[in-house]
Amino acid sequence: MATQSTIEWTEQTWNPTTGCTKISPGCKHCYAEVMARRLNAMGAHGYENGFCLTLLPERLLQPLRRRKPTVYFVNSMSDLFHEDIPDRFLDRVFETIRRSPQHTYQILTKRAERLPQYFKNRDCPKNVWLGVSVEDRKYGVPRIDYLRQVDAHIRFLSVEPLLEDIGKVNLTGIHWVIVGGESGPKARPMKPEWIENIKRQTDKSGTAFFFKQWGGWGADGVKRHKKANGRVYRGRTWDAYPIANSAR
């Protein structure tokens, strides 16, 4: 079944595929890979192959069984646009999305170059929030231009884990920016000035800003558990959600 999520910006997760492969520095300490190993050891269905990419067609209709409007993060344990997932399987995922307009589906990918290819002759459903991961300048920032080529109702950036100052970014057509530091025992630190650079740009562009977490390193540069570091930035929490605006 789809499961309740502990991710701050969503409600439930839906994983019609599990497993992935690493393609950029943001993948180095992948939380999903660690979780997949645990679930495999527990004998959980869908993780018999560990973190190898696995298609699970039996999960495709799960959201249709829920009438209550729900925000789903699609493939928290995989990447929906992984190069080894066939278009015909993606078509089935999006058919479920179209058949459940009461739900909102958040789809995040690092395979941004596939987005304009897939949606070239397909509409992106209005209940989809489409996003890309932006962890650094070399790999992350270029994904934004691919995302902008898709006529999605909501386009968003997950700047997590933020690994460096990403410099000036073009936020035209971007409705939401999530920022967060890395968690886990091998977490890489995030510096306050990197966040401030992004916050200034979202303020200027009118883009909704959501600060997810400091992660394993606090604002004071001290390493500790992410719960101890919390989510407070500039003396408060930032939980803004996007509003679509075609003029931007």
BALOBA-1460 file (C-alpha; in Angstrom, 3 decimals):
// residues 248
<rec num="1" residu="m" x="0.000" y="0.000" z="0.000"/>
<rec num="2" residu="a" x="0.922" y="3.646" z="-0.242"/>
<rec num="3" residu="t" x="2.356" y="4.684" z="3.102"/>
<rec num="4" residu="q" x="2.221" y="7.669" z="5.443"/>
<rec num="5" residu="s" x="5.289" y="9.821" z="4.932"/>
<rec num="6" residu="t" x="7.646" y="11.428" z="7.437"/>
<rec num="7" residu="i" x="8.827" y="13.846" z="4.722"/>
<rec num="8" residu="e" x="7.805" y="17.315" z="5.840"/>
<rec num="9" residu="w" x="6.404" y="18.529" z="2.517"/>
<rec num="10" residu="t" x="4.166" y="15.604" z="1.581"/>
<rec num="11" residu="e" x="1.501" y="13.317" z="3.083"/>
<rec num="12" residu="q" x="1.957" y="9.843" z="1.643"/>
<rec num="13" residu="t" x="4.391" y="8.016" z="-0.603"/>
<rec num="14" residu="w" x="3.511" y="5.848" z="-3.601"/>
<rec num="15" residu="n" x="6.220" y="3.641" z="-5.083"/>
<rec num="16" residu="p" x="5.197" y="1.894" z="-8.326"/>
<rec num="17" residu="t" x="8.917" y="1.222" z="-8.758"/>
<rec num="18" residu="t" x="11.714" y="0.721" z="-6.240"/>
<rec num="19" residu="g" x="15.482" y="0.859" z="-6.565"/>
<rec num="20" residu="c" x="17.774" y="3.164" z="-8.488"/>
<rec num="21" residu="t" x="21.362" y="3.843" z="-9.606"/>
<rec num="22" residu="k" x="23.635" y="6.724" z="-8.641"/>
<rec num="23" residu="i" x="24.293" y="9.481" z="-11.170"/>
<rec num="24" residu="s" x="25.504" y="12.554" z="-9.258"/>
<rec num="25" residu="p" x="27.023" y="13.689" z="-5.917"/>
<rec num="26" residu="g" x="23.574" y="14.068" z="-4.354"/>
<rec num="27" residu="c" x="23.195" y="10.279" z="-4.606"/>
<rec num="28" residu="k" x="26.335" y="9.472" z="-2.597"/>
<rec num="29" residu="h" x="24.602" y="8.821" z="0.734"/>
<rec num="30" residu="c" x="21.174" y="7.876" z="-0.617"/>
<rec num="31" residu="y" x="18.652" y="7.398" z="2.203"/>
<rec num="32" residu="a" x="16.483" y="5.173" z="-0.014"/>
<rec num="33" residu="e" x="19.341" y="2.746" z="-0.621"/>
<rec num="34" residu="v" x="19.882" y="2.326" z="3.129"/>
<rec num="35" residu="m" x="16.147" y="1.921" z="3.738"/>
<rec num="36" residu="a" x="15.831" y="-0.627" z="0.923"/>
<rec num="37" residu="r" x="18.480" y="-2.801" z="2.561"/>
<rec num="38" residu="r" x="16.554" y="-2.706" z="5.825"/>
<rec num="39" residu="l" x="13.260" y="-3.532" z="4.132"/>
<rec num="40" residu="n" x="14.908" y="-6.374" z="2.218"/>
<rec num="41" residu="a" x="16.233" y="-7.814" z="5.483"/>
<rec num="42" residu="m" x="12.714" y="-7.561" z="6.930"/>
<rec num="43" residu="g" x="11.269" y="-9.443" z="3.961"/>
<rec num="44" residu="a" x="9.148" y="-6.508" z="2.792"/>
<rec num="45" residu="h" x="7.485" y="-6.951" z="-0.585"/>
<rec num="46" residu="g" x="9.006" y="-4.855" z="-3.339"/>
<rec num="47" residu="y" x="12.531" y="-5.063" z="-1.951"/>
<rec num="48" residu="e" x="13.389" y="-8.657" z="-2.801"/>
<rec num="49" residu="n" x="15.978" y="-7.242" z="-5.217"/>
<rec num="50" residu="g" x="17.399" y="-4.855" z="-2.660"/>
<rec num="51" residu="f" x="18.030" y="-1.506" z="-4.336"/>
<rec num="52" residu="c" x="18.092" y="-2.843" z="-7.897"/>
<rec num="53" residu="l" x="15.492" y="-1.128" z="-10.062"/>
<rec num="54" residu="t" x="12.228" y="-3.073" z="-9.864"/>
<rec num="55" residu="l" x="8.894" y="-2.357" z="-11.571"/>
<rec num="56" residu="l" x="5.851" y="-3.143" z="-9.425"/>
<rec num="57" residu="p" x="2.767" y="-3.081" z="-11.671"/>
<rec num="58" residu="e" x="0.642" y="-4.474" z="-8.840"/>
<rec num="59" residu="r" x="1.020" y="-1.090" z="-7.101"/>
<rec num="60" residu="l" x="-0.152" y="0.988" z="-10.040"/>
<rec num="61" residu="l" x="-3.769" y="1.253" z="-8.902"/>
<rec num="62" residu="q" x="-3.129" y="1.902" z="-5.200"/>
<rec num="63" residu="p" x="-4.104" y="5.611" z="-5.212"/>
<rec num="64" residu="l" x="-7.441" y="4.806" z="-6.866"/>
<rec num="65" residu="r" x="-8.521" y="3.025" z="-3.697"/>
<rec num="66" residu="r" x="-8.307" y="6.245" z="-1.683"/>
<rec num="67" residu="r" x="-11.088" y="8.799" z="-2.102"/>
<rec num="68" residu="k" x="-9.797" y="11.365" z="0.388"/>
<rec num="69" residu="p" x="-7.702" y="14.042" z="-1.412"/>
<rec num="70" residu="t" x="-4.085" y="13.250" z="-0.617"/>
<rec num="71" residu="v" x="-0.670" y="14.620" z="-1.524"/>
<rec num="72" residu="y" x="1.486" y="11.765" z="-2.810"/>
<rec num="73" residu="f" x="5.246" y="11.821" z="-3.269"/>
<rec num="74" residu="v" x="5.751" y="9.447" z="-6.196"/>
<rec num="75" residu="n" x="8.737" y="7.103" z="-5.984"/>
<rec num="76" residu="s" x="10.367" y="8.160" z="-2.756"/>
<rec num="77" residu="m" x="12.322" y="4.911" z="-3.113"/>
<rec num="78" residu="s" x="13.272" y="5.272" z="-6.778"/>
<rec num="79" residu="d" x="13.397" y="7.739" z="-9.685"/>
<rec num="80" residu="l" x="10.305" y="7.602" z="-11.904"/>
<rec num="81" residu="f" x="12.262" y="8.845" z="-14.912"/>
<rec num="82" residu="h" x="15.104" y="6.353" z="-14.566"/>
<rec num="83" residu="e" x="16.390" y="5.457" z="-18.018"/>
<rec num="84" residu="d" x="15.481" y="1.773" z="-17.542"/>
<rec num="85" residu="i" x="11.793" y="2.435" z="-16.863"/>
<rec num="86" residu="p" x="9.976" y="2.103" z="-20.203"/>
<rec num="87" residu="d" x="7.688" y="4.858" z="-21.484"/>
<rec num="88" residu="r" x="4.818" y="2.370" z="-21.534"/>
<rec num="89" residu="f" x="5.172" y="1.889" z="-17.772"/>
<rec num="90" residu="l" x="5.288" y="5.658" z="-17.253"/>
<rec num="91" residu="d" x="2.103" y="5.895" z="-19.307"/>
<rec num="92" residu="r" x="0.390" y="3.558" z="-16.851"/>
<rec num="93" residu="v" x="1.588" y="5.631" z="-13.884"/>
<rec num="94" residu="f" x="0.210" y="8.803" z="-15.448"/>
<rec num="95" residu="e" x="-3.043" y="7.077" z="-16.351"/>
<rec num="96" residu="t" x="-3.575" y="6.390" z="-12.640"/>
<rec num="97" residu="i" x="-2.772" y="10.025" z="-11.900"/>
<rec num="98" residu="r" x="-5.336" y="11.212" z="-14.444"/>
<rec num="99" residu="r" x="-7.950" y="8.865" z="-13.020"/>
<rec num="100" residu="s" x="-7.534" y="10.321" z="-9.518"/>
<rec num="101" residu="p" x="-7.834" y="14.106" z="-9.926"/>
<rec num="102" residu="q" x="-8.674" y="14.482" z="-6.232"/>
<rec num="103" residu="h" x="-5.037" y="13.709" z="-5.395"/>
<rec num="104" residu="t" x="-1.883" y="15.785" z="-5.875"/>
<rec num="105" residu="y" x="1.222" y="13.964" z="-7.095"/>
<rec num="106" residu="q" x="4.727" y="15.281" z="-6.424"/>
<rec num="107" residu="i" x="7.269" y="13.786" z="-8.816"/>
<rec num="108" residu="l" x="10.974" y="14.486" z="-8.295"/>
<rec num="109" residu="t" x="13.784" y="13.346" z="-10.591"/>
<rec num="110" residu="k" x="17.491" y="13.649" z="-11.205"/>
<rec num="111" residu="r" x="16.974" y="12.411" z="-14.794"/>
<rec num="112" residu="a" x="15.769" y="15.833" z="-15.916"/>
<rec num="113" residu="e" x="16.862" y="15.412" z="-19.530"/>
<rec num="114" residu="r" x="14.139" y="12.786" z="-19.961"/>
<rec num="115" residu="l" x="11.343" y="15.181" z="-18.972"/>
<rec num="116" residu="p" x="11.018" y="17.161" z="-22.236"/>
<rec num="117" residu="q" x="11.483" y="13.936" z="-24.206"/>
<rec num="118" residu="y" x="8.664" y="12.124" z="-22.441"/>
<rec num="119" residu="f" x="6.264" y="15.079" z="-22.393"/>
<rec num="120" residu="k" x="6.976" y="16.173" z="-25.965"/>
<rec num="121" residu="n" x="3.798" y="14.501" z="-27.211"/>
<rec num="122" residu="r" x="2.038" y="14.064" z="-23.860"/>
<rec num="123" residu="d" x="0.291" y="16.470" z="-21.539"/>
<rec num="124" residu="c" x="1.449" y="16.735" z="-17.946"/>
<rec num="125" residu="p" x="-1.673" y="16.251" z="-15.766"/>
<rec num="126" residu="k" x="-2.738" y="19.314" z="-13.801"/>
<rec num="127" residu="n" x="-2.570" y="17.421" z="-10.507"/>
<rec num="128" residu="v" x="1.172" y="16.810" z="-10.960"/>
<rec num="129" residu="w" x="3.850" y="18.895" z="-9.271"/>
<rec num="130" residu="l" x="6.998" y="18.188" z="-11.279"/>
<rec num="131" residu="g" x="10.412" y="18.760" z="-9.742"/>
<rec num="132" residu="v" x="14.149" y="18.218" z="-10.123"/>
<rec num="133" residu="s" x="16.932" y="17.797" z="-7.580"/>
<rec num="134" residu="v" x="19.505" y="20.600" z="-7.457"/>
<rec num="135" residu="e" x="22.372" y="19.666" z="-5.156"/>
<rec num="136" residu="d" x="25.208" y="21.590" z="-6.815"/>
<rec num="137" residu="r" x="26.189" y="23.729" z="-9.809"/>
<rec num="138" residu="k" x="27.637" y="21.061" z="-12.118"/>
<rec num="139" residu="y" x="24.897" y="18.445" z="-11.966"/>
<rec num="140" residu="g" x="21.943" y="20.115" z="-10.277"/>
<rec num="141" residu="v" x="21.539" y="23.581" z="-11.794"/>
<rec num="142" residu="p" x="21.403" y="22.381" z="-15.453"/>
<rec num="143" residu="r" x="18.364" y="20.254" z="-14.591"/>
<rec num="144" residu="i" x="16.289" y="23.397" z="-14.073"/>
<rec num="145" residu="d" x="16.280" y="24.256" z="-17.781"/>
<rec num="146" residu="y" x="14.987" y="20.784" z="-18.666"/>
<rec num="147" residu="l" x="12.198" y="21.133" z="-16.119"/>
<rec num="148" residu="r" x="11.211" y="24.526" z="-17.486"/>
<rec num="149" residu="q" x="10.568" y="22.948" z="-20.909"/>
<rec num="150" residu="v" x="7.608" y="20.982" z="-19.516"/>
<rec num="151" residu="d" x="4.213" y="22.672" z="-19.248"/>
<rec num="152" residu="a" x="3.602" y="21.500" z="-15.675"/>
<rec num="153" residu="h" x="1.010" y="23.155" z="-13.445"/>
<rec num="154" residu="i" x="3.606" y="23.344" z="-10.651"/>
<rec num="155" residu="r" x="7.369" y="23.155" z="-11.153"/>
<rec num="156" residu="f" x="9.611" y="22.796" z="-8.116"/>
<rec num="157" residu="l" x="13.231" y="22.378" z="-7.066"/>
<rec num="158" residu="s" x="14.447" y="20.140" z="-4.268"/>
<rec num="159" residu="v" x="17.730" y="21.745" z="-3.274"/>
<rec num="160" residu="e" x="18.637" y="18.862" z="-0.976"/>
<rec num="161" residu="p" x="21.198" y="17.891" z="-0.007"/>
<rec num="162" residu="l" x="22.585" y="21.377" z="-0.649"/>
<rec num="163" residu="l" x="26.291" y="20.657" z="-1.157"/>
<rec num="164" residu="e" x="27.634" y="24.064" z="-2.198"/>
<rec num="165" residu="d" x="26.667" y="27.618" z="-3.079"/>
<rec num="166" residu="i" x="24.713" y="27.120" z="-6.297"/>
<rec num="167" residu="g" x="25.204" y="30.741" z="-7.357"/>
<rec num="168" residu="k" x="22.646" y="32.669" z="-9.340"/>
<rec num="169" residu="v" x="19.789" y="30.552" z="-10.704"/>
<rec num="170" residu="n" x="17.001" y="31.354" z="-13.118"/>
<rec num="171" residu="l" x="13.722" y="30.841" z="-11.240"/>
<rec num="172" residu="t" x="11.480" y="31.853" z="-14.123"/>
<rec num="173" residu="g" x="8.576" y="29.412" z="-14.215"/>
<rec num="174" residu="i" x="9.605" y="27.793" z="-10.916"/>
<rec num="175" residu="h" x="6.859" y="27.890" z="-8.287"/>
<rec num="176" residu="w" x="8.467" y="26.239" z="-5.267"/>
<rec num="177" residu="v" x="11.963" y="25.734" z="-3.839"/>
<rec num="178" residu="i" x="12.683" y="23.260" z="-1.041"/>
<rec num="179" residu="v" x="16.052" y="23.566" z="0.708"/>
<rec num="180" residu="g" x="17.621" y="21.069" z="3.076"/>
<rec num="181" residu="g" x="20.882" y="19.723" z="4.397"/>
<rec num="182" residu="e" x="22.029" y="16.123" z="4.317"/>
<rec num="183" residu="s" x="21.291" y="13.779" z="7.214"/>
<rec num="184" residu="g" x="22.831" y="10.498" z="8.318"/>
<rec num="185" residu="p" x="26.180" y="9.515" z="9.861"/>
<rec num="186" residu="k" x="28.180" y="10.609" z="6.798"/>
<rec num="187" residu="a" x="26.286" y="13.850" z="6.183"/>
<rec num="188" residu="r" x="28.119" y="16.647" z="4.397"/>
<rec num="189" residu="p" x="27.711" y="20.110" z="5.969"/>
<rec num="190" residu="m" x="25.493" y="22.879" z="4.593"/>
<rec num="191" residu="k" x="26.520" y="26.497" z="5.222"/>
<rec num="192" residu="p" x="24.025" y="29.222" z="6.178"/>
<rec num="193" residu="e" x="25.282" y="31.565" z="3.440"/>
<rec num="194" residu="w" x="24.349" y="28.987" z="0.780"/>
<rec num="195" residu="i" x="20.769" y="29.000" z="2.045"/>
<rec num="196" residu="e" x="20.740" y="32.793" z="2.230"/>
<rec num="197" residu="n" x="21.738" y="33.040" z="-1.426"/>
<rec num="198" residu="i" x="18.731" y="30.926" z="-2.421"/>
<rec num="199" residu="k" x="16.348" y="32.723" z="-0.059"/>
<rec num="200" residu="r" x="17.261" y="36.121" z="-1.530"/>
<rec num="201" residu="q" x="16.507" y="34.828" z="-5.010"/>
<rec num="202" residu="t" x="13.164" y="33.273" z="-4.067"/>
<rec num="203" residu="d" x="12.171" y="36.524" z="-2.349"/>
<rec num="204" residu="k" x="13.012" y="38.467" z="-5.500"/>
<rec num="205" residu="s" x="11.191" y="36.101" z="-7.844"/>
<rec num="206" residu="g" x="8.185" y="35.495" z="-5.587"/>
<rec num="207" residu="t" x="8.880" y="31.763" z="-5.489"/>
<rec num="208" residu="a" x="7.536" y="29.855" z="-2.468"/>
<rec num="209" residu="f" x="10.350" y="28.841" z="-0.087"/>
<rec num="210" residu="f" x="10.281" y="25.738" z="2.118"/>
<rec num="211" residu="f" x="13.147" y="25.040" z="4.520"/>
<rec num="212" residu="k" x="13.063" y="21.317" z="5.213"/>
<rec num="213" residu="q" x="15.947" y="20.765" z="7.627"/>
<rec num="214" residu="w" x="19.516" y="21.540" z="8.635"/>
<rec num="215" residu="g" x="20.297" y="17.836" z="8.547"/>
<rec num="216" residu="g" x="23.356" y="16.419" z="10.265"/>
<rec num="217" residu="w" x="25.067" y="19.777" z="10.725"/>
<rec num="218" residu="g" x="23.554" y="22.686" z="12.602"/>
<rec num="219" residu="a" x="23.558" y="26.373" z="11.761"/>
<rec num="220" residu="d" x="26.473" y="26.654" z="14.197"/>
<rec num="221" residu="g" x="28.565" y="24.175" z="12.202"/>
<rec num="222" residu="v" x="28.290" y="21.474" z="14.867"/>
<rec num="223" residu="k" x="27.495" y="17.903" z="13.849"/>
<rec num="224" residu="r" x="24.614" y="16.309" z="15.736"/>
<rec num="225" residu="h" x="21.377" y="14.382" z="15.059"/>
<rec num="226" residu="k" x="19.098" y="16.146" z="12.584"/>
<rec num="227" residu="k" x="16.260" y="16.348" z="15.106"/>
<rec num="228" residu="a" x="18.496" y="18.356" z="17.422"/>
<rec num="229" residu="n" x="19.430" y="20.722" z="14.594"/>
<rec num="230" residu="g" x="15.783" y="21.181" z="13.657"/>
<rec num="231" residu="r" x="14.210" y="23.299" z="10.930"/>
<rec num="232" residu="v" x="14.549" y="26.845" z="12.227"/>
<rec num="233" residu="y" x="16.191" y="29.300" z="9.843"/>
<rec num="234" residu="r" x="16.357" y="33.061" z="10.442"/>
<rec num="235" residu="g" x="14.565" y="32.449" z="13.723"/>
<rec num="236" residu="r" x="11.514" y="30.719" z="12.282"/>
<rec num="237" residu="t" x="10.271" y="27.818" z="10.167"/>
<rec num="238" residu="w" x="9.541" y="28.343" z="6.466"/>
<rec num="239" residu="d" x="6.679" y="26.188" z="5.187"/>
<rec num="240" residu="a" x="5.408" y="28.004" z="2.102"/>
<rec num="241" residu="y" x="3.681" y="25.959" z="-0.589"/>
<rec num="242" residu="p" x="3.384" y="26.891" z="-4.270"/>
<rec num="243" residu="i" x="0.666" y="28.687" z="-6.145"/>
<rec num="244" residu="a" x="0.716" y="28.207" z="-9.914"/>
<rec num="245" residu="n" x="1.238" y="31.412" z="-11.861"/>
<rec num="246" residu="s" x="1.524" y="31.125" z="-15.621"/>
<rec num="247" residu="a" x="2.845" y="34.676" z="-15.845"/>
<rec num="248" residu="r" x="6.070" y="33.651" z="-14.111"/>
